[in-house]
């Protein structure tokens, strides 16, 4: 972005090797900027967009492992976790996940990230994994796991400013995850609360954000791990229909 939201001053441009194009955006959308900044520019030009974190080193074959795992209408993640961890009902399908963890790599069609209301609001600004995975779930796009793509990854450096341990807007990482999942449920009907579970957000606020949960037997999967998702053409048609 032209300006960071978390840090004052100008944004220094990194030194990049020949053949790498740097995309600048006006607004800092938080860590989701790495995907949401590129998606509109690539929509209609390519069908596969991979994002990852810049504080990890990827070994040879990393991108190929993500590409090889993809089937039509599916996203791919090198690693992920179940939304049951947030006391919510999600995917219960072997080889798939609810939340794609961006640090190790995620593969999507850029058209899926070009919805008119895709920019993360305050509750979702710091938790791109939950927000972006929710955008896939609302379109019923399953996220396939490709654990081979995670093999050999290693941290590039120690990051004292990592969002994992940051408190923003009075919320730690887990409480922010809960608040974002709650927002996505209210907006799009995805990831309903597990049967018999107390309000995840209220419980996190009361306990300091230290909740974990397990999927209960008999729960049916919520949208996001059903079917084969939407094609690029379908996604673009939906955007045009919603445009004024």
N, C-alpha and C positions, 0 to 999 in steps of 0.2 A: 504493500500500500504506500501511498504518498506520505502518510503519517501513521505512526503506531498509536494505538489507543492506550497501551500500558506504559509506554516509555516516551519521555519528552524529546523534542529535537527532531532534526531531519533523519531520514532513513538512509543509511549508507548503502550503496549498491555493492553487491558481492562481485568478486572477480570470477568470471565464468569462462570455461574453455570455448574454443571455436565451435560453432554449430548449436550452441545452447541459446535459446531465446528467452529473455526475461520479460514477463508480462507484468505491467504496473496497473494497479487499480486505485481508484480514488478513495474508497472507503475500506477501513480495516474491519473485516467481518470475523475477526478472531482467527483461530487456527483453521476454520473451514475455508478461509480465503484461498488456500492452496488448491482446493478443488473448484470452488465457486467462481474464482477469478478466471480460470481457464475454460470452464465448461461452455459458456456462451460463445466464446471465440472458436471453439472446436466443433460445436454442434453443427451437423450437416456436412462437415469436412472429413471427420474420422468417426469411427464407431467405438474406439477403445481409449479410455483415459485412465491412467494410473497415477495415484497420488501416494505420498509417503511423507514421513517427517524428515527434516533436514539434519537432525542430530543422531541419525543412525547411518551406518555404512552397510550398503547392500553388496553381497557377493556376486560374482559372475553367475548368470543363470537365474537371478531373482525375478526379473520381469518375464522371462520365458516361462517360468513355473506358474506365474499368475495367468498368462495368456493360454497356456496349454490346458489349464483346468476349466476354462470358461465354456459354458454351453449357451446357446441362444436364449436371450431373455433373463440371464442370470448375472449377478455381480459376483466378484470373487474377492476373498480376503485371505491374507496369509495367516491371520489369527483373529479371534473374536471371543465373545462371551455371551451367555444367555441373559436375556432381559429379566429372567426370574431373579437374578441377583438384585434387581431393583424392585422386587416384590410385584412383578408384572408378568402377565401371560404372553408367551411368544411362541417361537418356533420349537417344534418337537420332532425334528426330522434329522436323521443321521447324516452327517457330512455337511450340515448347514448351520448357520449361526444367526442370531438376532442383531448383534452389534459388531460391526466391522471395525477393528482397531487399526487406525490409520498409520501408526508408527511403523508397521511392518509391511504395509502396502495394500491398496485396495484398487480393484479394476472395475470400471463401470462404462456404460455408454454415456457420453457427455449430455445427451438429450435428456437423461433422467434427472439432471441437476439444473434444469433451466425452467423450473416452475416459477410462476409469477410471485409466489410468496415464499421463496426459498431462502431469503436472507434471514439469518438467525436473530431472533429478538434477544432482549437482555437475559432472559432465563437460560438461553442456549448459547450465548456468545462464547463461553469458555470450553464448552463440551462438544466439540465437533463430531466425535465418534457417535454420540447418541443422536445428535441432530441430523447428520447426514444419513445414518442408518434408518432413522425414522422417515426420511424422505423416500427411501427405497421401499420401506414397509408400506407406506400409504399407497404406493403404486403396485403393491403385491409382487415386488421384484425380490426373489430369494437371493440370499448371500451364501454362496458355496465356499467352504473352507479349502485352502490349498496349503496345508502345513509344510509342504516341501519348500515353499517360497520363504518361509521364516528361517530355515536352516542356514546357519552361518552369519546371521545378522549380528552386528555388535555396535555398541554405542560409539559415536564419533568423538565425544568429549563429555566432560562433566558439565551439566547445565544447571546453574544455580537459580535460574529464572523459570524452570520448567513449570508448566501449568498443572502437572500432576499433584504437586504439593502446594499450589498457590491457593490463597483465599481471595476471592473476588466478589464484590457485592455482598459481603458478609457470609458467603457460602464456601465451604471447602469443596474438593472435587466430587466426593460422593454425594453430598447434598445437592450440588449443582446437577449431577446426573439424574437424581431423583426428580428435581424440579423440571428439567427438560423433558423427561419421559412423561411426567404428568401433563405438561403443556401439549405434547404430541397426542396424548390420549384424548384430551379435551377438544383439540382441533380436528383430529382425523379419525378418532375412534379406534386407533390401533393400541395394542398392548394394554388390555384392561387389567385392573388390579387382580391379583390372585384371590381366589375365593377365601373369605374369612380373614384376609389380611387387613390390618389397620392402614389408615392413610399413610403411604410411604413418605410423602413430603412432611406431614405433620410429625411423624415419628422421627424422621431425621433431624428436624429442627429441635425436637425435645432431647434427643440423645447426642447431638453434636455430629450427626451424619455418619453413624457407624452401623448401618443395617446391611444384612445379607439375607438372601432368600433362596429357596429351592422350588422348582416346579412341583406342583402337587399332582398326584395321580388323578386321572380322569379329566384333566383340563384339555380342551381342544385348542389347537394352535390358532393364534391371531393372524391377521393379514400380514404378509411379508415373507412367509415361507410356504405359500400355496401357489400352485400353478407355475407358469413360466414368465410372469412379468409382462411388461409392455415393450413393444418395439419402438424404435426411434420415430417412425412415422406416426405411431399412435400418440407418443408423447408430444410431438410437435403439433398434432391436430388438437390435442387437449389444450395446449397453451393458446392456440389461435382462438379456440372457442371461448376461453376465459378473457381474452384481450378485449378492451373496449372498442 
